[in-house]
Amino acid sequence: MARTEVILLEKIYGPFRDQAIQSLKHIIKRKIGSLDARIVDVSIADNKRNYVKVVIEGEDAEVAANYLRMEYQSIKSFDEISEGDVLRGRIIDSEEFGYGIYVDIGVVKPVPKDALLPLYKLRKQLVASAKVPLRQISQKFALIDNLPVEIKIVDINNVNMEIEAEISENQLKTIKRWVRSGLERVIVCGAPRQTVRKAIIRTGHLRDIIRIERLGLLEHAIVCKRGTTAPGIIAEIGNELPGVVLKAFRPIEIKEWFKTLK
């Protein structure tokens, strides 16, 4: 019987790892249900990046693995990326550097390398090139660790193995749509969707939200109804989600901030 394994760029981390693994198993089973393939194991790969390892058996094991690679993307080598590629990744070390934000896009060979969203690119794309510090941009747009983002590779330095990128057109459209909507959102990083929903129900706030948008396995955007504030929801559900990062995305605050920028 054929057996294969694939390491996906989905990440499992935080206090709800076991629930996340079970949730991902169910999701994968639904996605490959029509194939002769059985999920043998879903676990955290043996590395510092918390990637997911999936082991599959069956006649269609390799077909299933290839499908998952397309659906979630998988680890890759430096020479597999090219300028112009649009890739999905995760923000890492968001407040560690003042010159840009790094995005983990799964480059692990010959050594791990992340893509850099340089400050000048972020300023150009998000704040009309206003000279504001990176920390302000990160805070206003809730660009936090583990947040899934889609980026476009714009420059590759093969000598120093450096990767420069910008926010993709689709990702930029999503951010702008969120701002235009005027609806506040709670960005959640570190809990499965069902766990987030239960926290909202237990605190009596299901009536105050429109929906929970899935950004990743453990990442979501809770869309608040008009008149409901993201900080208010965070204050209520925070104790129900210990160890989970919650960040407010506030369109009106962003619009007011824009008016002060030069």
MOVEN-V574789 format. One record per helix or strand of 3 or more residues. SS is the DSSP state (~ for helix, > for strand). FROM is the first residue (numbers start at 1). LEN is the number of residues. If there is no record, write none. Layout:
BEGIN
ss: <SS SS>
from: <FROM FROM>
len: <LEN LEN>
END
This chain:
BEGIN
ss: <> ~ > > ~ ~ > > > ~ ~ > > ~ > ~ ~ > > ~ > ~>
from: <3 17 38 51 61 78 86 100 113 119 134 148 162 169 185 193 206 209 219 230 245 251>
len: <9 15 7 7 12 3 7 10 6 8 7 10 6 13 5 10 3 6 6 11 5 10>
END
